[in-house]
Amino acid sequence: TLSFPFSIMSCDNTCYYEAADGDVALRSVDNVGFKVYKCILSEASPFFKDLFTLPQPPSEGMDTPVIDVSENAEVLNVMLKLIYPGTDPKLESLDSISQALAVAMKYEAVRAIETLRRLLVSPSLLEAEPLRIFAIACRFDLEEEARIASRYTLRVNILDSDLSDDLKYITAYSYHRLLNLHRRRAQAALKELKLEDDVKCMQCSASHY
């Protein structure tokens, strides 16, 4: 059972999560419905605002229109929690954040996108998987998050890092930029470490210690 602040109703073998007087239902690809308010979705998403300008006849056996979406119930549930006022869902894995970002971008849900951008660059995730975060940020054109993640990748050897599906979506341009960053930082570090000829030991005055 999905956790969502709606009561449950059923109609024609479809389970709907009902908001008291919700005026539209979203039906997931796995046949789970969410009865919601047009006004909230319209305010949160230009996509839905434009969609609701089109005639939406009530579906058979329902007193509200039913709109089919391509997301499964779990992902749709997360997006609606990000859109609706209240406590945001607890997303702790990059997989869940990436999935939610894809849906939020699709529906142009600005508030949800802003929340997910903050979660993407949380310190614990940056420490654990900076390369994946860089790839996800590049995939969704999140320049600031990509810049933050690129700094954290300097702590690892990216050529020895495990391959992840997120890297499938990164462009050669973005990956080349990251490799260049590592090369420039390495050269700068070596330059700082190089001793000048006139450097003397503070204890014995010998050079090149």
Rosetta constraint file for C-alpha pairs under 8 A:
AtomPair CA 2 CA 74 HARMONIC 7.40 0.50
AtomPair CA 2 CA 77 HARMONIC 7.58 0.50
AtomPair CA 4 CA 17 HARMONIC 7.47 0.50
AtomPair CA 4 CA 77 HARMONIC 7.28 0.50
AtomPair CA 4 CA 81 HARMONIC 7.62 0.50
AtomPair CA 5 CA 19 HARMONIC 7.74 0.50
AtomPair CA 6 CA 17 HARMONIC 5.11 0.50
AtomPair CA 6 CA 18 HARMONIC 4.85 0.50
AtomPair CA 6 CA 19 HARMONIC 5.09 0.50
AtomPair CA 6 CA 20 HARMONIC 7.57 0.50
AtomPair CA 7 CA 17 HARMONIC 5.66 0.50
AtomPair CA 7 CA 18 HARMONIC 5.11 0.50
AtomPair CA 7 CA 19 HARMONIC 6.77 0.50
AtomPair CA 7 CA 20 HARMONIC 7.72 0.50
AtomPair CA 8 CA 15 HARMONIC 6.98 0.50
AtomPair CA 8 CA 16 HARMONIC 5.78 0.50
AtomPair CA 8 CA 17 HARMONIC 4.82 0.50
AtomPair CA 8 CA 18 HARMONIC 5.82 0.50
AtomPair CA 9 CA 15 HARMONIC 6.11 0.50
AtomPair CA 9 CA 16 HARMONIC 5.29 0.50
AtomPair CA 9 CA 17 HARMONIC 6.50 0.50
AtomPair CA 9 CA 18 HARMONIC 6.65 0.50
AtomPair CA 10 CA 14 HARMONIC 5.57 0.50
AtomPair CA 10 CA 15 HARMONIC 4.67 0.50
AtomPair CA 10 CA 16 HARMONIC 5.84 0.50
AtomPair CA 11 CA 15 HARMONIC 6.72 0.50
AtomPair CA 11 CA 16 HARMONIC 7.69 0.50
AtomPair CA 11 CA 61 HARMONIC 7.14 0.50
AtomPair CA 11 CA 62 HARMONIC 7.60 0.50
AtomPair CA 12 CA 61 HARMONIC 7.76 0.50
AtomPair CA 14 CA 31 HARMONIC 6.07 0.50
AtomPair CA 14 CA 32 HARMONIC 6.04 0.50
AtomPair CA 14 CA 33 HARMONIC 6.75 0.50
AtomPair CA 15 CA 31 HARMONIC 7.43 0.50
AtomPair CA 15 CA 32 HARMONIC 5.26 0.50
AtomPair CA 15 CA 33 HARMONIC 5.65 0.50
AtomPair CA 16 CA 25 HARMONIC 7.75 0.50
AtomPair CA 16 CA 32 HARMONIC 6.15 0.50
AtomPair CA 16 CA 33 HARMONIC 4.08 0.50
AtomPair CA 16 CA 34 HARMONIC 5.10 0.50
AtomPair CA 16 CA 35 HARMONIC 6.23 0.50
AtomPair CA 17 CA 33 HARMONIC 6.06 0.50
AtomPair CA 17 CA 34 HARMONIC 4.49 0.50
AtomPair CA 17 CA 35 HARMONIC 5.50 0.50
AtomPair CA 18 CA 22 HARMONIC 6.78 0.50
AtomPair CA 18 CA 34 HARMONIC 6.21 0.50
AtomPair CA 18 CA 35 HARMONIC 4.52 0.50
AtomPair CA 18 CA 36 HARMONIC 6.75 0.50
AtomPair CA 19 CA 35 HARMONIC 5.72 0.50
AtomPair CA 19 CA 36 HARMONIC 5.57 0.50
AtomPair CA 19 CA 37 HARMONIC 7.46 0.50
AtomPair CA 21 CA 37 HARMONIC 7.80 0.50
AtomPair CA 22 CA 35 HARMONIC 5.57 0.50
AtomPair CA 22 CA 36 HARMONIC 4.59 0.50
AtomPair CA 22 CA 37 HARMONIC 4.69 0.50
AtomPair CA 22 CA 38 HARMONIC 7.61 0.50
AtomPair CA 23 CA 35 HARMONIC 7.12 0.50
AtomPair CA 23 CA 36 HARMONIC 6.33 0.50
AtomPair CA 23 CA 37 HARMONIC 5.47 0.50
AtomPair CA 23 CA 38 HARMONIC 6.33 0.50
AtomPair CA 23 CA 64 HARMONIC 5.62 0.50
AtomPair CA 23 CA 65 HARMONIC 7.47 0.50
AtomPair CA 24 CA 35 HARMONIC 5.67 0.50
AtomPair CA 24 CA 36 HARMONIC 5.60 0.50
AtomPair CA 24 CA 37 HARMONIC 6.24 0.50
AtomPair CA 24 CA 38 HARMONIC 6.34 0.50
AtomPair CA 24 CA 64 HARMONIC 5.27 0.50
AtomPair CA 24 CA 65 HARMONIC 5.24 0.50
AtomPair CA 24 CA 66 HARMONIC 6.14 0.50
AtomPair CA 24 CA 67 HARMONIC 7.59 0.50
AtomPair CA 25 CA 33 HARMONIC 6.22 0.50
AtomPair CA 25 CA 34 HARMONIC 5.25 0.50
AtomPair CA 25 CA 35 HARMONIC 4.03 0.50
AtomPair CA 25 CA 36 HARMONIC 5.87 0.50
AtomPair CA 25 CA 64 HARMONIC 6.81 0.50
AtomPair CA 25 CA 65 HARMONIC 6.23 0.50
AtomPair CA 25 CA 66 HARMONIC 4.68 0.50
AtomPair CA 25 CA 67 HARMONIC 6.13 0.50
AtomPair CA 26 CA 33 HARMONIC 5.44 0.50
AtomPair CA 26 CA 34 HARMONIC 5.11 0.50
AtomPair CA 26 CA 35 HARMONIC 6.37 0.50
AtomPair CA 26 CA 36 HARMONIC 7.55 0.50
AtomPair CA 26 CA 66 HARMONIC 5.80 0.50
AtomPair CA 26 CA 67 HARMONIC 4.91 0.50
AtomPair CA 26 CA 68 HARMONIC 5.90 0.50
AtomPair CA 26 CA 69 HARMONIC 6.72 0.50
AtomPair CA 27 CA 31 HARMONIC 5.91 0.50
AtomPair CA 27 CA 32 HARMONIC 5.50 0.50
AtomPair CA 27 CA 33 HARMONIC 4.15 0.50
AtomPair CA 27 CA 34 HARMONIC 6.38 0.50
AtomPair CA 27 CA 66 HARMONIC 6.61 0.50
AtomPair CA 27 CA 67 HARMONIC 5.97 0.50
AtomPair CA 27 CA 68 HARMONIC 4.76 0.50
AtomPair CA 27 CA 69 HARMONIC 6.07 0.50
AtomPair CA 28 CA 32 HARMONIC 5.21 0.50
AtomPair CA 28 CA 33 HARMONIC 6.14 0.50
AtomPair CA 28 CA 68 HARMONIC 6.22 0.50
AtomPair CA 28 CA 69 HARMONIC 5.42 0.50
AtomPair CA 28 CA 70 HARMONIC 6.32 0.50
AtomPair CA 28 CA 71 HARMONIC 5.57 0.50
AtomPair CA 28 CA 72 HARMONIC 5.07 0.50
AtomPair CA 28 CA 73 HARMONIC 5.32 0.50
AtomPair CA 28 CA 76 HARMONIC 7.08 0.50
AtomPair CA 29 CA 68 HARMONIC 7.20 0.50
AtomPair CA 29 CA 69 HARMONIC 6.30 0.50
AtomPair CA 29 CA 70 HARMONIC 5.26 0.50
AtomPair CA 29 CA 71 HARMONIC 5.68 0.50
AtomPair CA 29 CA 72 HARMONIC 5.13 0.50
AtomPair CA 29 CA 73 HARMONIC 7.28 0.50
AtomPair CA 30 CA 72 HARMONIC 5.60 0.50
AtomPair CA 30 CA 73 HARMONIC 6.53 0.50
AtomPair CA 31 CA 73 HARMONIC 7.79 0.50
AtomPair CA 32 CA 72 HARMONIC 8.00 0.50
AtomPair CA 32 CA 73 HARMONIC 5.90 0.50
AtomPair CA 33 CA 73 HARMONIC 7.82 0.50
AtomPair CA 37 CA 41 HARMONIC 6.55 0.50
AtomPair CA 38 CA 42 HARMONIC 5.85 0.50
AtomPair CA 38 CA 52 HARMONIC 7.45 0.50
AtomPair CA 39 CA 43 HARMONIC 6.12 0.50
AtomPair CA 40 CA 44 HARMONIC 6.21 0.50
AtomPair CA 40 CA 83 HARMONIC 7.81 0.50
AtomPair CA 40 CA 84 HARMONIC 7.11 0.50
AtomPair CA 41 CA 45 HARMONIC 5.76 0.50
AtomPair CA 41 CA 48 HARMONIC 6.12 0.50
AtomPair CA 41 CA 49 HARMONIC 7.10 0.50
AtomPair CA 41 CA 83 HARMONIC 7.37 0.50
AtomPair CA 42 CA 46 HARMONIC 6.28 0.50
AtomPair CA 42 CA 47 HARMONIC 7.73 0.50
AtomPair CA 42 CA 48 HARMONIC 5.33 0.50
AtomPair CA 42 CA 49 HARMONIC 4.11 0.50
AtomPair CA 42 CA 50 HARMONIC 7.90 0.50
AtomPair CA 42 CA 52 HARMONIC 7.76 0.50
AtomPair CA 43 CA 49 HARMONIC 7.18 0.50
AtomPair CA 44 CA 83 HARMONIC 6.26 0.50
AtomPair CA 44 CA 109 HARMONIC 5.45 0.50
AtomPair CA 44 CA 110 HARMONIC 6.67 0.50
AtomPair CA 44 CA 111 HARMONIC 6.91 0.50
AtomPair CA 45 CA 49 HARMONIC 6.25 0.50
AtomPair CA 45 CA 107 HARMONIC 6.00 0.50
AtomPair CA 45 CA 108 HARMONIC 5.41 0.50
AtomPair CA 45 CA 109 HARMONIC 4.63 0.50
AtomPair CA 45 CA 110 HARMONIC 7.04 0.50
AtomPair CA 46 CA 50 HARMONIC 6.11 0.50
AtomPair CA 46 CA 107 HARMONIC 7.32 0.50
AtomPair CA 46 CA 108 HARMONIC 6.29 0.50
AtomPair CA 46 CA 109 HARMONIC 7.47 0.50
AtomPair CA 47 CA 51 HARMONIC 6.20 0.50
AtomPair CA 47 CA 107 HARMONIC 5.31 0.50
AtomPair CA 47 CA 108 HARMONIC 6.30 0.50
AtomPair CA 48 CA 52 HARMONIC 6.00 0.50
AtomPair CA 48 CA 107 HARMONIC 7.20 0.50
AtomPair CA 49 CA 53 HARMONIC 6.81 0.50
AtomPair CA 50 CA 54 HARMONIC 7.44 0.50
AtomPair CA 52 CA 56 HARMONIC 7.34 0.50
AtomPair CA 56 CA 65 HARMONIC 5.66 0.50
AtomPair CA 56 CA 66 HARMONIC 7.96 0.50
AtomPair CA 57 CA 64 HARMONIC 7.81 0.50
AtomPair CA 57 CA 65 HARMONIC 5.58 0.50
AtomPair CA 58 CA 62 HARMONIC 6.26 0.50
AtomPair CA 58 CA 63 HARMONIC 6.00 0.50
AtomPair CA 58 CA 64 HARMONIC 4.89 0.50
AtomPair CA 58 CA 65 HARMONIC 3.96 0.50
AtomPair CA 58 CA 66 HARMONIC 6.79 0.50
AtomPair CA 59 CA 63 HARMONIC 7.33 0.50
AtomPair CA 59 CA 64 HARMONIC 6.75 0.50
AtomPair CA 59 CA 65 HARMONIC 5.41 0.50
AtomPair CA 59 CA 66 HARMONIC 5.94 0.50
AtomPair CA 71 CA 75 HARMONIC 6.28 0.50
AtomPair CA 71 CA 76 HARMONIC 5.95 0.50
AtomPair CA 71 CA 103 HARMONIC 7.89 0.50
AtomPair CA 72 CA 76 HARMONIC 6.12 0.50
AtomPair CA 73 CA 77 HARMONIC 5.83 0.50
AtomPair CA 74 CA 78 HARMONIC 6.48 0.50
AtomPair CA 75 CA 79 HARMONIC 6.39 0.50
AtomPair CA 75 CA 99 HARMONIC 7.14 0.50
AtomPair CA 75 CA 100 HARMONIC 6.48 0.50
AtomPair CA 75 CA 103 HARMONIC 7.85 0.50
AtomPair CA 76 CA 80 HARMONIC 6.21 0.50
AtomPair CA 77 CA 81 HARMONIC 6.25 0.50
AtomPair CA 78 CA 82 HARMONIC 6.31 0.50
AtomPair CA 78 CA 89 HARMONIC 6.47 0.50
AtomPair CA 78 CA 100 HARMONIC 6.93 0.50
AtomPair CA 79 CA 83 HARMONIC 6.26 0.50
AtomPair CA 79 CA 100 HARMONIC 6.41 0.50
AtomPair CA 79 CA 103 HARMONIC 7.18 0.50
AtomPair CA 79 CA 104 HARMONIC 6.73 0.50
AtomPair CA 79 CA 112 HARMONIC 7.18 0.50
AtomPair CA 80 CA 84 HARMONIC 5.92 0.50
AtomPair CA 81 CA 85 HARMONIC 7.74 0.50
AtomPair CA 81 CA 86 HARMONIC 7.79 0.50
AtomPair CA 81 CA 87 HARMONIC 7.66 0.50
AtomPair CA 81 CA 88 HARMONIC 6.06 0.50
AtomPair CA 81 CA 89 HARMONIC 6.24 0.50
AtomPair CA 82 CA 88 HARMONIC 5.48 0.50
AtomPair CA 82 CA 89 HARMONIC 6.80 0.50
AtomPair CA 82 CA 111 HARMONIC 7.40 0.50
AtomPair CA 82 CA 112 HARMONIC 5.12 0.50
AtomPair CA 82 CA 115 HARMONIC 7.74 0.50
AtomPair CA 83 CA 109 HARMONIC 7.26 0.50
AtomPair CA 83 CA 111 HARMONIC 6.75 0.50
AtomPair CA 83 CA 112 HARMONIC 5.94 0.50
AtomPair CA 91 CA 96 HARMONIC 6.29 0.50
AtomPair CA 91 CA 97 HARMONIC 6.34 0.50
AtomPair CA 91 CA 119 HARMONIC 7.74 0.50
AtomPair CA 92 CA 96 HARMONIC 7.41 0.50
AtomPair CA 92 CA 97 HARMONIC 7.59 0.50
AtomPair CA 93 CA 97 HARMONIC 6.40 0.50
AtomPair CA 94 CA 98 HARMONIC 5.85 0.50
AtomPair CA 94 CA 120 HARMONIC 7.25 0.50
AtomPair CA 94 CA 125 HARMONIC 7.73 0.50
AtomPair CA 94 CA 133 HARMONIC 7.66 0.50
AtomPair CA 95 CA 99 HARMONIC 6.16 0.50
AtomPair CA 96 CA 100 HARMONIC 6.11 0.50
AtomPair CA 97 CA 101 HARMONIC 6.02 0.50
AtomPair CA 97 CA 116 HARMONIC 6.48 0.50
AtomPair CA 97 CA 119 HARMONIC 7.49 0.50
AtomPair CA 97 CA 120 HARMONIC 6.80 0.50
AtomPair CA 98 CA 102 HARMONIC 6.29 0.50
AtomPair CA 98 CA 136 HARMONIC 6.84 0.50
AtomPair CA 99 CA 103 HARMONIC 6.59 0.50
AtomPair CA 100 CA 104 HARMONIC 6.05 0.50
AtomPair CA 100 CA 116 HARMONIC 7.62 0.50
AtomPair CA 101 CA 105 HARMONIC 5.93 0.50
AtomPair CA 101 CA 113 HARMONIC 6.41 0.50
AtomPair CA 101 CA 116 HARMONIC 6.48 0.50
AtomPair CA 102 CA 106 HARMONIC 6.17 0.50
AtomPair CA 102 CA 140 HARMONIC 7.88 0.50
AtomPair CA 103 CA 107 HARMONIC 6.30 0.50
AtomPair CA 104 CA 108 HARMONIC 5.75 0.50
AtomPair CA 104 CA 109 HARMONIC 5.10 0.50
AtomPair CA 104 CA 110 HARMONIC 7.56 0.50
AtomPair CA 104 CA 112 HARMONIC 6.18 0.50
AtomPair CA 104 CA 113 HARMONIC 5.88 0.50
AtomPair CA 105 CA 109 HARMONIC 6.51 0.50
AtomPair CA 105 CA 113 HARMONIC 6.89 0.50
AtomPair CA 108 CA 113 HARMONIC 7.94 0.50
AtomPair CA 109 CA 113 HARMONIC 6.16 0.50
AtomPair CA 110 CA 114 HARMONIC 6.23 0.50
AtomPair CA 111 CA 115 HARMONIC 6.33 0.50
AtomPair CA 112 CA 116 HARMONIC 6.18 0.50
AtomPair CA 113 CA 117 HARMONIC 6.07 0.50
AtomPair CA 114 CA 118 HARMONIC 6.51 0.50
AtomPair CA 115 CA 119 HARMONIC 6.43 0.50
AtomPair CA 116 CA 120 HARMONIC 6.00 0.50
AtomPair CA 117 CA 121 HARMONIC 6.80 0.50
AtomPair CA 117 CA 145 HARMONIC 7.28 0.50
AtomPair CA 118 CA 122 HARMONIC 6.51 0.50
AtomPair CA 120 CA 125 HARMONIC 7.32 0.50
AtomPair CA 120 CA 133 HARMONIC 6.84 0.50
AtomPair CA 120 CA 145 HARMONIC 7.73 0.50
AtomPair CA 121 CA 125 HARMONIC 6.68 0.50
AtomPair CA 121 CA 126 HARMONIC 5.97 0.50
AtomPair CA 121 CA 133 HARMONIC 7.38 0.50
AtomPair CA 121 CA 145 HARMONIC 6.53 0.50
AtomPair CA 121 CA 148 HARMONIC 7.51 0.50
AtomPair CA 121 CA 149 HARMONIC 7.22 0.50
AtomPair CA 122 CA 126 HARMONIC 6.26 0.50
AtomPair CA 123 CA 127 HARMONIC 6.10 0.50
AtomPair CA 124 CA 128 HARMONIC 6.35 0.50
AtomPair CA 125 CA 129 HARMONIC 5.83 0.50
AtomPair CA 125 CA 130 HARMONIC 7.14 0.50
AtomPair CA 125 CA 133 HARMONIC 7.95 0.50
AtomPair CA 126 CA 130 HARMONIC 4.75 0.50
AtomPair CA 126 CA 133 HARMONIC 7.08 0.50
AtomPair CA 126 CA 149 HARMONIC 6.57 0.50
AtomPair CA 126 CA 152 HARMONIC 6.58 0.50
AtomPair CA 127 CA 152 HARMONIC 7.04 0.50
AtomPair CA 129 CA 133 HARMONIC 6.44 0.50
AtomPair CA 130 CA 134 HARMONIC 6.13 0.50
AtomPair CA 130 CA 149 HARMONIC 5.38 0.50
AtomPair CA 130 CA 150 HARMONIC 7.17 0.50
AtomPair CA 130 CA 152 HARMONIC 5.70 0.50
AtomPair CA 130 CA 153 HARMONIC 5.34 0.50
AtomPair CA 131 CA 135 HARMONIC 6.24 0.50
AtomPair CA 131 CA 149 HARMONIC 7.05 0.50
AtomPair CA 131 CA 150 HARMONIC 7.41 0.50
AtomPair CA 131 CA 153 HARMONIC 5.87 0.50
AtomPair CA 131 CA 158 HARMONIC 7.20 0.50
AtomPair CA 132 CA 136 HARMONIC 6.15 0.50
AtomPair CA 132 CA 164 HARMONIC 7.19 0.50
AtomPair CA 132 CA 166 HARMONIC 6.23 0.50
AtomPair CA 132 CA 167 HARMONIC 7.18 0.50
AtomPair CA 133 CA 137 HARMONIC 6.02 0.50
AtomPair CA 133 CA 146 HARMONIC 7.35 0.50
AtomPair CA 133 CA 149 HARMONIC 6.17 0.50
AtomPair CA 134 CA 138 HARMONIC 6.15 0.50
AtomPair CA 134 CA 145 HARMONIC 7.29 0.50
AtomPair CA 134 CA 146 HARMONIC 4.86 0.50
AtomPair CA 134 CA 147 HARMONIC 7.75 0.50
AtomPair CA 134 CA 149 HARMONIC 5.13 0.50
AtomPair CA 134 CA 150 HARMONIC 6.15 0.50
AtomPair CA 135 CA 139 HARMONIC 6.10 0.50
AtomPair CA 135 CA 146 HARMONIC 7.60 0.50
AtomPair CA 135 CA 166 HARMONIC 5.86 0.50
AtomPair CA 135 CA 167 HARMONIC 5.70 0.50
AtomPair CA 135 CA 169 HARMONIC 7.18 0.50
AtomPair CA 135 CA 170 HARMONIC 5.62 0.50
AtomPair CA 136 CA 140 HARMONIC 6.47 0.50
AtomPair CA 136 CA 166 HARMONIC 6.17 0.50
AtomPair CA 136 CA 167 HARMONIC 7.98 0.50
AtomPair CA 136 CA 169 HARMONIC 7.85 0.50
AtomPair CA 136 CA 170 HARMONIC 7.80 0.50
AtomPair CA 137 CA 141 HARMONIC 5.99 0.50
AtomPair CA 137 CA 142 HARMONIC 4.83 0.50
AtomPair CA 137 CA 143 HARMONIC 6.93 0.50
AtomPair CA 137 CA 145 HARMONIC 5.86 0.50
AtomPair CA 137 CA 146 HARMONIC 5.07 0.50
AtomPair CA 138 CA 142 HARMONIC 5.99 0.50
AtomPair CA 138 CA 143 HARMONIC 6.98 0.50
AtomPair CA 138 CA 146 HARMONIC 6.08 0.50
AtomPair CA 138 CA 170 HARMONIC 6.21 0.50
AtomPair CA 138 CA 171 HARMONIC 7.96 0.50
AtomPair CA 138 CA 174 HARMONIC 7.02 0.50
AtomPair CA 139 CA 169 HARMONIC 5.71 0.50
AtomPair CA 139 CA 170 HARMONIC 5.81 0.50
AtomPair CA 142 CA 146 HARMONIC 6.11 0.50
AtomPair CA 143 CA 147 HARMONIC 6.17 0.50
AtomPair CA 144 CA 148 HARMONIC 6.34 0.50
AtomPair CA 145 CA 149 HARMONIC 6.11 0.50
AtomPair CA 146 CA 150 HARMONIC 5.98 0.50
AtomPair CA 147 CA 151 HARMONIC 6.69 0.50
AtomPair CA 148 CA 152 HARMONIC 6.92 0.50
AtomPair CA 149 CA 153 HARMONIC 6.37 0.50
AtomPair CA 150 CA 154 HARMONIC 6.93 0.50
AtomPair CA 150 CA 178 HARMONIC 6.72 0.50
AtomPair CA 151 CA 155 HARMONIC 7.97 0.50
AtomPair CA 152 CA 156 HARMONIC 7.94 0.50
AtomPair CA 153 CA 157 HARMONIC 7.65 0.50
AtomPair CA 153 CA 158 HARMONIC 7.02 0.50
AtomPair CA 154 CA 182 HARMONIC 6.41 0.50
AtomPair CA 156 CA 161 HARMONIC 7.60 0.50
AtomPair CA 157 CA 161 HARMONIC 6.42 0.50
AtomPair CA 163 CA 167 HARMONIC 7.11 0.50
AtomPair CA 164 CA 168 HARMONIC 7.71 0.50
AtomPair CA 165 CA 169 HARMONIC 7.79 0.50
AtomPair CA 166 CA 170 HARMONIC 7.26 0.50
AtomPair CA 170 CA 174 HARMONIC 6.55 0.50
AtomPair CA 170 CA 175 HARMONIC 6.85 0.50
AtomPair CA 171 CA 175 HARMONIC 6.34 0.50
AtomPair CA 172 CA 176 HARMONIC 5.89 0.50
AtomPair CA 173 CA 177 HARMONIC 6.26 0.50
AtomPair CA 174 CA 178 HARMONIC 6.39 0.50
AtomPair CA 175 CA 179 HARMONIC 6.30 0.50
AtomPair CA 176 CA 180 HARMONIC 6.13 0.50
AtomPair CA 177 CA 181 HARMONIC 6.21 0.50
AtomPair CA 178 CA 182 HARMONIC 6.45 0.50
AtomPair CA 179 CA 183 HARMONIC 6.24 0.50
AtomPair CA 180 CA 184 HARMONIC 6.06 0.50
AtomPair CA 181 CA 185 HARMONIC 6.12 0.50
AtomPair CA 182 CA 186 HARMONIC 6.07 0.50
AtomPair CA 183 CA 187 HARMONIC 6.20 0.50
AtomPair CA 184 CA 188 HARMONIC 6.11 0.50
AtomPair CA 185 CA 189 HARMONIC 6.09 0.50
AtomPair CA 186 CA 190 HARMONIC 6.22 0.50
AtomPair CA 187 CA 191 HARMONIC 6.18 0.50
AtomPair CA 188 CA 192 HARMONIC 6.32 0.50
AtomPair CA 189 CA 193 HARMONIC 6.31 0.50
AtomPair CA 190 CA 194 HARMONIC 6.19 0.50
AtomPair CA 195 CA 199 HARMONIC 6.60 0.50
AtomPair CA 195 CA 208 HARMONIC 7.35 0.50
AtomPair CA 197 CA 207 HARMONIC 7.39 0.50
AtomPair CA 197 CA 208 HARMONIC 7.33 0.50
AtomPair CA 198 CA 207 HARMONIC 7.00 0.50
AtomPair CA 199 CA 207 HARMONIC 5.88 0.50
AtomPair CA 199 CA 208 HARMONIC 6.80 0.50
AtomPair CA 200 CA 204 HARMONIC 7.96 0.50
AtomPair CA 200 CA 205 HARMONIC 4.97 0.50
AtomPair CA 200 CA 206 HARMONIC 5.38 0.50
AtomPair CA 200 CA 207 HARMONIC 4.51 0.50
AtomPair CA 200 CA 208 HARMONIC 6.91 0.50
AtomPair CA 200 CA 209 HARMONIC 7.43 0.50
AtomPair CA 201 CA 205 HARMONIC 4.55 0.50
AtomPair CA 201 CA 206 HARMONIC 5.16 0.50
AtomPair CA 201 CA 207 HARMONIC 6.05 0.50
AtomPair CA 201 CA 208 HARMONIC 7.72 0.50
AtomPair CA 201 CA 209 HARMONIC 6.28 0.50
